[in-house]
Amino acid sequence: MLNKPEYTLFKNTRYALSGLIEVIRNESSFKLQLLLFFGMGTFAWLLPISPLYSAILSISLFIPLLAELANSAVERVVDLVTLEYHELAKRAKDAGAALVFVSLVMTGAIWISTLLIAFYF
């Protein structure tokens, strides 16, 4: 395969960090997700709840970040194939957007249920 670089632990790490930096630089949605990650993560540890509950809330904030990274990858692959409108390209991008949406709903559900348990049980 022509586009397959040699892999080692250090090269893989460099590729991963390069991809992360590229997404941070070029995706406003990911920047917003990072802002929410740090803001809500800080808020989770300032709440008067058990450290276990704070950890659950903090860890759940990774879900939308991971979904946004996957969505960005889908968008780049679709754009590589075609920049013109195509129904399948739209479906692929919509599915990536749906992934992000579901991840946010899931994270919200985790926060609501965890806070209800922490404060009322």
MMTF fields as JSON, N, C-alpha, C and O atoms, coordinates in Angstrom:
{
  "mmtfVersion": "1.0.0",
  "mmtfProducer": "UNKNOWN",
  "numBonds": 483,
  "numAtoms": 484,
  "numGroups": 121,
  "numChains": 1,
  "numModels": 1,
  "chainsPerModel": [1],
  "groupsPerChain": [121],
  "chainIdList": ["A"],
  "bondAtomList": [4, 2, 8, 6, 12, 10, 16, 14, 20, 18, 24, 22, 28, 26, 32, 30, 36, 34, 40, 38, 44, 42, 48, 46, 52, 50, 56, 54, 60, 58, 64, 62, 68, 66, 72, 70, 76, 74, 80, 78, 84, 82, 88, 86, 92, 90, 96, 94, 100, 98, 104, 102, 108, 106, 112, 110, 116, 114, 120, 118, 124, 122, 128, 126, 132, 130, 136, 134, 140, 138, 144, 142, 148, 146, 152, 150, 156, 154, 160, 158, 164, 162, 168, 166, 172, 170, 176, 174, 180, 178, 184, 182, 188, 186, 192, 190, 196, 194, 200, 198, 204, 202, 208, 206, 212, 210, 216, 214, 220, 218, 224, 222, 228, 226, 232, 230, 236, 234, 240, 238, 244, 242, 248, 246, 252, 250, 256, 254, 260, 258, 264, 262, 268, 266, 272, 270, 276, 274, 280, 278, 284, 282, 288, 286, 292, 290, 296, 294, 300, 298, 304, 302, 308, 306, 312, 310, 316, 314, 320, 318, 324, 322, 328, 326, 332, 330, 336, 334, 340, 338, 344, 342, 348, 346, 352, 350, 356, 354, 360, 358, 364, 362, 368, 366, 372, 370, 376, 374, 380, 378, 384, 382, 388, 386, 392, 390, 396, 394, 400, 398, 404, 402, 408, 406, 412, 410, 416, 414, 420, 418, 424, 422, 428, 426, 432, 430, 436, 434, 440, 438, 444, 442, 448, 446, 452, 450, 456, 454, 460, 458, 464, 462, 468, 466, 472, 470, 476, 474, 480, 478],
  "bondOrderList": [1, 1, 1, 1, 1, 1, 1, 1, 1, 1, 1, 1, 1, 1, 1, 1, 1, 1, 1, 1, 1, 1, 1, 1, 1, 1, 1, 1, 1, 1, 1, 1, 1, 1, 1, 1, 1, 1, 1, 1, 1, 1, 1, 1, 1, 1, 1, 1, 1, 1, 1, 1, 1, 1, 1, 1, 1, 1, 1, 1, 1, 1, 1, 1, 1, 1, 1, 1, 1, 1, 1, 1, 1, 1, 1, 1, 1, 1, 1, 1, 1, 1, 1, 1, 1, 1, 1, 1, 1, 1, 1, 1, 1, 1, 1, 1, 1, 1, 1, 1, 1, 1, 1, 1, 1, 1, 1, 1, 1, 1, 1, 1, 1, 1, 1, 1, 1, 1, 1, 1],
  "groupList": [{"groupName": "MET", "atomNameList": ["N", "CA", "C", "O"], "elementList": ["N", "C", "C", "O"], "formalChargeList": [0, 0, 0, 0], "bondAtomList": [1, 0, 2, 1, 3, 2], "bondOrderList": [1, 1, 2], "singleLetterCode": "M", "chemCompType": "L-PEPTIDE LINKING"}, {"groupName": "LEU", "atomNameList": ["N", "CA", "C", "O"], "elementList": ["N", "C", "C", "O"], "formalChargeList": [0, 0, 0, 0], "bondAtomList": [1, 0, 2, 1, 3, 2], "bondOrderList": [1, 1, 2], "singleLetterCode": "L", "chemCompType": "L-PEPTIDE LINKING"}, {"groupName": "ASN", "atomNameList": ["N", "CA", "C", "O"], "elementList": ["N", "C", "C", "O"], "formalChargeList": [0, 0, 0, 0], "bondAtomList": [1, 0, 2, 1, 3, 2], "bondOrderList": [1, 1, 2], "singleLetterCode": "N", "chemCompType": "L-PEPTIDE LINKING"}, {"groupName": "LYS", "atomNameList": ["N", "CA", "C", "O"], "elementList": ["N", "C", "C", "O"], "formalChargeList": [0, 0, 0, 0], "bondAtomList": [1, 0, 2, 1, 3, 2], "bondOrderList": [1, 1, 2], "singleLetterCode": "K", "chemCompType": "L-PEPTIDE LINKING"}, {"groupName": "PRO", "atomNameList": ["N", "CA", "C", "O"], "elementList": ["N", "C", "C", "O"], "formalChargeList": [0, 0, 0, 0], "bondAtomList": [1, 0, 2, 1, 3, 2], "bondOrderList": [1, 1, 2], "singleLetterCode": "P", "chemCompType": "L-PEPTIDE LINKING"}, {"groupName": "GLU", "atomNameList": ["N", "CA", "C", "O"], "elementList": ["N", "C", "C", "O"], "formalChargeList": [0, 0, 0, 0], "bondAtomList": [1, 0, 2, 1, 3, 2], "bondOrderList": [1, 1, 2], "singleLetterCode": "E", "chemCompType": "L-PEPTIDE LINKING"}, {"groupName": "TYR", "atomNameList": ["N", "CA", "C", "O"], "elementList": ["N", "C", "C", "O"], "formalChargeList": [0, 0, 0, 0], "bondAtomList": [1, 0, 2, 1, 3, 2], "bondOrderList": [1, 1, 2], "singleLetterCode": "Y", "chemCompType": "L-PEPTIDE LINKING"}, {"groupName": "THR", "atomNameList": ["N", "CA", "C", "O"], "elementList": ["N", "C", "C", "O"], "formalChargeList": [0, 0, 0, 0], "bondAtomList": [1, 0, 2, 1, 3, 2], "bondOrderList": [1, 1, 2], "singleLetterCode": "T", "chemCompType": "L-PEPTIDE LINKING"}, {"groupName": "PHE", "atomNameList": ["N", "CA", "C", "O"], "elementList": ["N", "C", "C", "O"], "formalChargeList": [0, 0, 0, 0], "bondAtomList": [1, 0, 2, 1, 3, 2], "bondOrderList": [1, 1, 2], "singleLetterCode": "F", "chemCompType": "L-PEPTIDE LINKING"}, {"groupName": "ARG", "atomNameList": ["N", "CA", "C", "O"], "elementList": ["N", "C", "C", "O"], "formalChargeList": [0, 0, 0, 0], "bondAtomList": [1, 0, 2, 1, 3, 2], "bondOrderList": [1, 1, 2], "singleLetterCode": "R", "chemCompType": "L-PEPTIDE LINKING"}, {"groupName": "ALA", "atomNameList": ["N", "CA", "C", "O"], "elementList": ["N", "C", "C", "O"], "formalChargeList": [0, 0, 0, 0], "bondAtomList": [1, 0, 2, 1, 3, 2], "bondOrderList": [1, 1, 2], "singleLetterCode": "A", "chemCompType": "L-PEPTIDE LINKING"}, {"groupName": "SER", "atomNameList": ["N", "CA", "C", "O"], "elementList": ["N", "C", "C", "O"], "formalChargeList": [0, 0, 0, 0], "bondAtomList": [1, 0, 2, 1, 3, 2], "bondOrderList": [1, 1, 2], "singleLetterCode": "S", "chemCompType": "L-PEPTIDE LINKING"}, {"groupName": "GLY", "atomNameList": ["N", "CA", "C", "O"], "elementList": ["N", "C", "C", "O"], "formalChargeList": [0, 0, 0, 0], "bondAtomList": [1, 0, 2, 1, 3, 2], "bondOrderList": [1, 1, 2], "singleLetterCode": "G", "chemCompType": "PEPTIDE LINKING"}, {"groupName": "ILE", "atomNameList": ["N", "CA", "C", "O"], "elementList": ["N", "C", "C", "O"], "formalChargeList": [0, 0, 0, 0], "bondAtomList": [1, 0, 2, 1, 3, 2], "bondOrderList": [1, 1, 2], "singleLetterCode": "I", "chemCompType": "L-PEPTIDE LINKING"}, {"groupName": "VAL", "atomNameList": ["N", "CA", "C", "O"], "elementList": ["N", "C", "C", "O"], "formalChargeList": [0, 0, 0, 0], "bondAtomList": [1, 0, 2, 1, 3, 2], "bondOrderList": [1, 1, 2], "singleLetterCode": "V", "chemCompType": "L-PEPTIDE LINKING"}, {"groupName": "GLN", "atomNameList": ["N", "CA", "C", "O"], "elementList": ["N", "C", "C", "O"], "formalChargeList": [0, 0, 0, 0], "bondAtomList": [1, 0, 2, 1, 3, 2], "bondOrderList": [1, 1, 2], "singleLetterCode": "Q", "chemCompType": "L-PEPTIDE LINKING"}, {"groupName": "TRP", "atomNameList": ["N", "CA", "C", "O"], "elementList": ["N", "C", "C", "O"], "formalChargeList": [0, 0, 0, 0], "bondAtomList": [1, 0, 2, 1, 3, 2], "bondOrderList": [1, 1, 2], "singleLetterCode": "W", "chemCompType": "L-PEPTIDE LINKING"}, {"groupName": "ASP", "atomNameList": ["N", "CA", "C", "O"], "elementList": ["N", "C", "C", "O"], "formalChargeList": [0, 0, 0, 0], "bondAtomList": [1, 0, 2, 1, 3, 2], "bondOrderList": [1, 1, 2], "singleLetterCode": "D", "chemCompType": "L-PEPTIDE LINKING"}, {"groupName": "HIS", "atomNameList": ["N", "CA", "C", "O"], "elementList": ["N", "C", "C", "O"], "formalChargeList": [0, 0, 0, 0], "bondAtomList": [1, 0, 2, 1, 3, 2], "bondOrderList": [1, 1, 2], "singleLetterCode": "H", "chemCompType": "L-PEPTIDE LINKING"}],
  "groupTypeList": [0, 1, 2, 3, 4, 5, 6, 7, 1, 8, 3, 2, 7, 9, 6, 10, 1, 11, 12, 1, 13, 5, 14, 13, 9, 2, 5, 11, 11, 8, 3, 1, 15, 1, 1, 1, 8, 8, 12, 0, 12, 7, 8, 10, 16, 1, 1, 4, 13, 11, 4, 1, 6, 11, 10, 13, 1, 11, 13, 11, 1, 8, 13, 4, 1, 1, 10, 5, 1, 10, 2, 11, 10, 14, 5, 9, 14, 14, 17, 1, 14, 7, 1, 5, 6, 18, 5, 1, 10, 3, 9, 10, 3, 17, 10, 12, 10, 10, 1, 14, 8, 14, 11, 1, 14, 0, 7, 12, 10, 13, 16, 13, 11, 7, 1, 1, 13, 10, 8, 6, 8],
  "groupIdList": [1, 2, 3, 4, 5, 6, 7, 8, 9, 10, 11, 12, 13, 14, 15, 16, 17, 18, 19, 20, 21, 22, 23, 24, 25, 26, 27, 28, 29, 30, 31, 32, 33, 34, 35, 36, 37, 38, 39, 40, 41, 42, 43, 44, 45, 46, 47, 48, 49, 50, 51, 52, 53, 54, 55, 56, 57, 58, 59, 60, 61, 62, 63, 64, 65, 66, 67, 68, 69, 70, 71, 72, 73, 74, 75, 76, 77, 78, 79, 80, 81, 82, 83, 84, 85, 86, 87, 88, 89, 90, 91, 92, 93, 94, 95, 96, 97, 98, 99, 100, 101, 102, 103, 104, 105, 106, 107, 108, 109, 110, 111, 112, 113, 114, 115, 116, 117, 118, 119, 120, 121],
  "secStructList": [7, 6, 6, 7, 7, 7, 7, 7, 2, 2, 2, 2, 2, 2, 2, 2, 2, 2, 2, 2, 2, 2, 2, 2, 2, 2, 7, 2, 2, 2, 2, 2, 2, 2, 2, 2, 2, 2, 2, 2, 2, 2, 2, 2, 2, 2, 1, 1, 1, 7, 2, 2, 2, 2, 2, 2, 2, 2, 2, 2, 6, 2, 2, 2, 2, 2, 2, 2, 2, 2, 2, 2, 2, 2, 2, 2, 2, 2, 2, 2, 2, 7, 1, 1, 7, 7, 2, 2, 2, 2, 2, 2, 2, 2, 2, 2, 2, 2, 2, 2, 2, 2, 2, 2, 2, 2, 2, 2, 2, 2, 2, 2, 2, 2, 2, 2, 2, 2, 2, 2, 7],
  "xCoordList": [0.847, 0.0, 0.891, 1.85, 0.589, 1.444, 1.369, 2.366, 0.215, 0.023, 0.13, -0.563, 0.982, 1.121, 2.524, 3.487, 2.64, 3.957, 4.407, 3.618, 5.691, 6.249, 5.787, 5.789, 5.395, 4.865, 5.832, 6.369, 6.036, 6.728, 5.97, 5.134, 6.239, 5.549, 5.725, 4.758, 6.94, 7.201, 6.562, 6.018, 6.623, 5.994, 4.481, 3.837, 3.909, 2.457, 2.024, 1.001, 2.804, 2.492, 2.582, 1.739, 3.588, 3.752, 2.589, 2.084, 2.155, 1.012, -0.249, -1.016, -0.46, -1.644, -1.647, -2.666, -0.519, -0.426, -0.579, -1.183, -0.031, -0.187, -1.658, -2.135, -2.368, -3.797, -4.579, -5.48, -4.247, -4.923, -4.688, -5.622, -3.463, -3.139, -3.875, -4.376, -3.94, -4.636, -6.111, -6.676, -6.74, -8.164, -8.377, -9.333, -7.509, -7.638, -7.52, -8.267, -6.601, -6.382, -7.531, -7.859, -8.143, -9.066, -10.531, -11.368, -10.869, -12.263, -12.782, -12.402, -13.656, -14.21, -15.083, -15.157, -15.739, -16.56, -15.691, -16.089, -14.507, -13.617, -13.097, -12.947, -12.824, -12.391, -13.474, -13.18, -14.726, -15.831, -15.928, -16.162, -15.749, -15.777, -14.664, -14.882, -13.482, -12.376, -12.697, -12.405, -13.295, -13.69, -14.683, -14.544, -15.675, -16.638, -15.972, -16.303, -15.03, -14.307, -13.592, -13.727, -12.841, -12.082, -12.99, -12.793, -13.982, -14.894, -15.736, -15.808, -16.371, -17.227, -16.383, -16.816, -15.183, -14.301, -13.911, -13.887, -13.608, -13.291, -14.505, -14.397, -15.666, -16.912, -17.205, -17.649, -16.952, -17.217, -16.406, -16.891, -15.179, -14.325, -14.587, -14.149, -15.3, -15.646, -16.965, -17.276, -17.735, -19.015, -18.801, -17.821, -19.713, -19.593, -20.115, -21.106, -19.427, -19.815, -18.59, -17.459, -18.832, -17.751, -16.78, -17.197, -15.492, -14.527, -14.869, -14.543, -15.516, -15.935, -16.923, -16.804, -17.895, -18.877, -18.213, -18.542, -17.288, -16.553, -15.76, -15.684, -15.174, -14.41, -15.333, -14.984, -16.506, -17.463, -17.85, -17.874, -18.147, -18.517, -17.367, -17.584, -16.166, -15.002, -14.714, -14.461, -14.751, -14.465, -15.515, -15.191, -16.771, -17.826, -17.588, -18.103, -16.82, -16.553, -15.649, -15.541, -15.003, -14.198, -15.074, -14.634, -16.299, -17.165, -17.401, -17.189, -17.834, -18.015, -16.718, -16.731, -15.604, -14.321, -13.991, -13.568, -14.187, -13.917, -14.858, -14.441, -16.125, -17.087, -16.729, -16.852, -16.293, -15.914, -14.688, -14.599, -13.745, -12.58, -13.004, -12.527, -13.896, -14.384, -15.147, -14.991, -15.964, -16.708, -15.759, -15.984, -14.716, -13.733, -13.045, -12.792, -12.745, -12.124, -13.071, -12.648, -14.341, -15.33, -15.429, -15.437, -15.503, -15.608, -14.405, -14.557, -13.215, -12.02, -11.984, -11.606, -12.376, -12.388, -13.427, -13.156, -14.605, -15.638, -15.154, -15.336, -14.542, -14.027, -12.89, -12.7, -12.136, -11.081, -11.682, -11.143, -12.794, -13.433, -14.14, -14.003, -14.895, -15.615, -15.944, -16.318, -15.801, -16.233, -17.597, -18.218, -18.054, -19.365, -20.437, -20.165, -21.678, -22.774, -23.045, -23.153, -23.149, -23.527, -24.338, -23.983, -25.421, -26.309, -25.574, -25.814, -24.686, -23.95, -22.965, -22.757, -22.36, -21.466, -22.258, -21.794, -23.455, -24.313, -24.682, -24.647, -25.032, -25.405, -24.231, -24.415, -23.031, -21.857, -21.598, -21.338, -21.671, -21.444, -22.555, -22.291, -23.788, -24.904, -24.748, -25.069, -24.256, -24.04, -22.964, -23.092, -21.912, -20.881, -21.434, -21.106, -22.276, -22.906, -23.838, -23.918, -24.535, -25.411, -24.605, -25.053, -23.425, -22.55, -22.227, -22.289, -21.885, -21.577, -22.816, -22.726, -23.964, -25.2, -25.534, -25.848, -25.467, -25.776, -24.774, -25.145, -23.522, -22.521, -22.825, -22.623, -23.308, -23.671, -24.895, -24.942, -25.886, -27.07, -26.668, -27.134, -25.799, -25.341, -24.57, -24.77, -23.712, -22.958, -23.897, -23.726, -24.888, -25.887, -26.645, -26.902, -27.002, -27.709, -26.826, -27.305, -25.546, -24.604, -24.527, -24.56, -24.425, -24.346, -25.613, -25.544, -26.757, -28.022, -28.173, -28.483, -27.952, -28.127, -27.096, -27.43, -25.866, -24.83, -25.126, -24.982, -25.537, -25.84, -27.078, -27.131, -28.07, -29.245, -28.863, -29.307, -28.037, -27.586, -26.743, -26.915, -25.834, -24.915, -25.647, -25.27, -26.689, -27.353, -28.598, -29.013, -29.216, -30.501, -30.514, -31.525, -29.435, -29.434, -28.27, -28.11],
  "yCoordList": [-1.173, 0.0, 1.235, 1.309, 2.188, 3.355, 4.333, 4.972, 4.453, 5.445, 4.826, 5.253, 3.834, 3.173, 3.415, 2.794, 4.331, 4.601, 3.477, 2.625, 3.497, 2.52, 2.874, 4.043, 1.867, 2.11, 1.648, 0.542, 2.515, 2.192, 2.935, 3.787, 2.637, 3.294, 4.808, 5.551, 5.268, 6.701, 7.354, 8.453, 6.694, 7.254, 7.283, 8.253, 6.229, 6.205, 7.345, 7.987, 7.591, 8.687, 10.017, 10.894, 10.166, 11.406, 11.597, 12.711, 10.519, 10.606, 11.011, 11.856, 10.412, 10.715, 12.175, 12.858, 12.643, 14.034, 15.004, 16.067, 14.635, 15.453, 15.567, 16.65, 14.452, 14.468, 15.298, 16.043, 15.18, 15.944, 17.443, 18.238, 17.821, 19.234, 19.764, 20.888, 18.963, 19.382, 19.62, 20.606, 18.738, 18.896, 20.116, 20.867, 20.318, 21.486, 22.77, 23.72, 22.809, 24.016, 24.294, 25.454, 23.252, 23.433, 23.148, 23.376, 22.668, 22.332, 23.185, 22.989, 24.138, 24.991, 24.179, 24.495, 23.14, 22.295, 21.603, 21.474, 21.16, 20.489, 21.482, 21.14, 22.704, 23.735, 23.987, 24.136, 24.036, 24.214, 23.023, 23.196, 21.811, 20.609, 20.668, 20.298, 21.128, 21.252, 22.275, 22.05, 23.39, 24.407, 23.82, 24.016, 23.108, 22.457, 21.401, 21.263, 20.653, 19.621, 20.213, 19.708, 21.27, 21.862, 22.608, 22.535, 23.323, 24.055, 23.134, 23.305, 22.158, 21.23, 20.291, 19.888, 19.946, 19.112, 19.81, 19.194, 21.089, 21.874, 21.967, 21.797, 22.239, 22.333, 21.028, 21.047, 19.897, 18.587, 18.406, 17.81, 18.911, 18.738, 19.79, 19.637, 20.86, 21.888, 21.592, 22.201, 20.67, 20.321, 19.628, 18.905, 19.846, 19.185, 17.749, 17.413, 16.909, 15.507, 14.628, 15.113, 13.344, 12.375, 12.45, 12.69, 12.243, 12.202, 11.145, 11.315, 10.071, 9.055, 9.64, 9.393, 10.409, 11.031, 12.084, 12.201, 12.844, 13.825, 13.141, 13.644, 12.0, 11.247, 10.734, 10.794, 10.231, 9.754, 10.901, 10.736, 12.048, 13.212, 13.627, 13.914, 13.658, 14.061, 13.08, 13.487, 11.807, 10.79, 10.829, 10.609, 11.108, 11.148, 12.255, 12.182, 13.271, 14.374, 13.967, 14.704, 12.809, 12.32, 11.808, 11.782, 11.404, 10.799, 11.757, 11.36, 13.012, 13.913, 14.24, 14.436, 14.302, 14.552, 13.424, 13.671, 12.198, 11.054, 11.045, 10.755, 11.363, 11.407, 12.506, 12.309, 13.645, 14.75, 14.393, 14.77, 13.671, 13.213, 12.246, 12.347, 11.317, 10.374, 11.12, 10.816, 12.086, 12.879, 13.647, 13.724, 14.207, 14.942, 14.016, 14.407, 12.797, 11.833, 11.484, 11.424, 11.256, 10.953, 12.11, 11.898, 13.329, 14.498, 14.632, 14.97, 14.37, 14.49, 13.431, 13.721, 12.214, 11.149, 11.456, 11.284, 11.906, 12.255, 13.387, 13.332, 14.411, 15.527, 15.1, 15.693, 14.084, 13.559, 12.909, 13.03, 12.225, 11.513, 12.491, 12.389, 13.439, 14.391, 15.651, 15.593, 16.79, 18.055, 18.449, 19.401, 17.722, 17.978, 17.315, 16.39, 17.818, 17.228, 15.824, 15.593, 14.905, 13.53, 13.012, 13.252, 12.305, 11.836, 10.95, 11.068, 10.071, 9.207, 10.01, 9.698, 11.04, 11.903, 12.612, 12.722, 13.093, 13.744, 12.774, 13.14, 11.551, 10.561, 10.251, 10.111, 10.147, 9.871, 11.012, 10.787, 12.239, 13.391, 13.529, 13.881, 13.256, 13.306, 12.248, 12.494, 11.077, 10.017, 10.439, 10.178, 11.085, 11.597, 12.65, 12.663, 13.538, 14.554, 13.904, 14.345, 12.856, 12.131, 11.494, 11.461, 10.993, 10.417, 11.457, 11.165, 12.659, 13.727, 14.066, 14.223, 14.178, 14.504, 13.447, 13.78, 12.18, 11.099, 11.1, 10.826, 11.403, 11.439, 12.551, 12.383, 13.682, 14.782, 14.424, 14.73, 13.778, 13.342, 12.329, 12.392, 11.398, 10.376, 11.006, 10.628, 11.943, 12.628, 13.412, 13.426, 14.063, 14.77, 13.822, 14.149, 12.651, 11.656, 11.168, 10.971, 10.973, 10.564, 11.639, 11.333, 12.894, 13.991, 14.082, 14.206, 14.022, 14.136, 12.992, 13.219, 11.765, 10.618, 10.623, 10.304, 10.975, 11.013, 12.088, 11.854, 13.262, 14.338, 14.03, 14.376, 13.389, 12.978, 11.993, 12.104, 11.035, 10.039, 10.714, 10.447, 11.586, 12.238, 13.129, 13.189, 13.824, 14.79, 14.273, 14.826, 13.209, 12.792, 11.374, 10.957, 10.623, 9.256, 9.035, 7.94],
  "zCoordList": [0.0, 0.0, 0.0, 0.769, -0.842, -1.001, 0.167, 0.503, 0.779, 1.832, 3.221, 4.145, 3.375, 4.667, 5.214, 4.762, 6.202, 6.776, 7.694, 8.102, 8.007, 8.948, 10.354, 10.74, 11.112, 12.446, 13.527, 13.476, 14.496, 15.737, 16.835, 16.534, 18.061, 19.162, 19.084, 19.252, 18.834, 18.807, 17.585, 17.686, 16.44, 15.242, 15.39, 14.989, 15.96, 16.164, 17.077, 16.839, 18.118, 19.031, 18.301, 18.492, 17.48, 16.716, 15.745, 15.602, 15.071, 14.158, 14.924, 14.462, 16.084, 16.887, 17.335, 17.231, 17.829, 18.275, 17.107, 17.249, 15.959, 14.762, 14.375, 14.034, 14.43, 14.127, 15.126, 14.742, 16.397, 17.435, 17.245, 17.349, 16.971, 16.749, 15.521, 15.533, 14.473, 13.25, 13.524, 13.05, 14.279, 14.592, 15.487, 15.29, 16.454, 17.332, 16.519, 16.753, 15.58, 14.774, 13.812, 13.563, 13.27, 12.153, 12.437, 11.563, 13.604, 13.906, 15.055, 16.21, 14.726, 15.78, 16.741, 17.928, 16.234, 17.113, 18.158, 19.316, 17.75, 18.698, 19.736, 20.909, 19.303, 20.26, 21.293, 22.479, 20.854, 21.79, 22.732, 23.928, 22.202, 23.04, 24.09, 25.244, 23.699, 24.663, 25.751, 26.926, 25.359, 26.33, 27.33, 28.538, 26.831, 27.717, 28.59, 29.768, 28.011, 28.743, 29.959, 31.074, 29.737, 30.842, 31.819, 33.031, 31.292, 32.166, 33.029, 34.246, 32.399, 33.142, 34.014, 35.093, 33.544, 34.358, 35.649, 36.715, 35.552, 36.74, 37.653, 38.868, 37.051, 37.813, 38.557, 39.705, 37.894, 38.518, 39.791, 40.752, 39.811, 40.996, 42.066, 43.206, 41.706, 42.697, 43.396, 44.419, 42.857, 43.471, 44.816, 44.993, 45.759, 47.07, 47.022, 47.67, 46.24, 46.088, 46.272, 46.316, 46.379, 46.544, 45.36, 44.227, 45.625, 44.518, 43.464, 42.289, 43.874, 42.908, 41.909, 40.709, 42.383, 41.493, 40.605, 39.424, 41.17, 40.362, 39.258, 38.137, 39.573, 38.574, 37.464, 36.285, 37.843, 36.835, 35.901, 34.682, 36.474, 35.659, 34.743, 33.565, 35.271, 34.474, 33.349, 32.215, 33.655, 32.638, 31.528, 30.361, 31.885, 30.87, 29.847, 28.731, 30.206, 29.293, 28.126, 27.146, 28.22, 27.101, 25.953, 24.804, 26.256, 25.235, 24.064, 22.919, 24.303, 23.16, 22.426, 21.211, 23.144, 22.471, 21.498, 20.369, 21.941, 21.069, 19.87, 18.749, 20.11, 19.01, 18.018, 16.809, 18.505, 17.617, 16.787, 15.618, 17.378, 16.611, 15.498, 14.368, 15.823, 14.806, 13.715, 12.532, 14.099, 13.126, 12.213, 11.005, 12.775, 11.968, 10.968, 9.829, 11.393, 10.489, 9.339, 8.184, 9.648, 8.608, 7.619, 6.407, 8.139, 7.262, 6.341, 5.167, 6.86, 6.025, 4.926, 3.791, 5.264, 4.258, 3.175, 1.986, 3.583, 2.6, 1.705, 0.489, 2.288, 1.49, 0.57, -0.492, 0.962, 0.101, -1.14, -2.24, -0.952, -2.059, -2.995, -4.214, -2.435, -3.273, -2.496, -1.324, -3.157, -2.58, -3.141, -2.666, -4.14, -4.719, -3.863, -3.097, -4.016, -3.267, -3.785, -4.989, -2.856, -3.174, -1.992, -0.838, -2.277, -1.216, -0.2, 1.002, -0.663, 0.263, 1.113, 2.285, 0.524, 1.301, 2.39, 3.525, 2.051, 3.034, 4.149, 5.324, 3.795, 4.803, 5.742, 6.952, 5.173, 6.004, 6.975, 8.157, 6.467, 7.343, 8.378, 9.528, 7.979, 8.931, 10.02, 11.183, 9.64, 10.634, 11.63, 12.826, 11.15, 12.051, 12.992, 14.178, 12.464, 13.308, 14.336, 15.483, 13.91, 14.833, 15.96, 17.106, 15.639, 16.661, 17.726, 18.921, 17.302, 18.254, 19.085, 20.303, 18.429, 19.137, 20.189, 21.332, 19.803, 20.747, 21.904, 23.045, 21.615, 22.688, 23.685, 24.888, 23.189, 24.087, 24.924, 26.116, 24.311, 25.054, 26.123, 27.26, 25.744, 26.686, 27.846, 29.001, 27.552, 28.606, 29.511, 30.73, 28.913, 29.714, 30.635, 31.793, 30.121, 30.942, 32.086, 33.203, 31.81, 32.863, 33.939, 35.131, 33.521, 34.487, 35.321, 36.544, 34.678, 35.412, 36.411, 37.58, 35.948, 36.844, 37.97, 39.111, 37.669, 38.709, 39.742, 40.942, 39.286, 40.234, 41.06, 42.24, 40.464, 41.24, 42.329, 43.471, 41.961, 42.954, 44.032, 45.221, 43.61, 44.562, 45.553, 46.723, 45.103, 45.976, 46.658, 47.677, 46.117, 46.671, 47.228, 47.793, 47.091, 47.622, 48.543, 49.083]
}
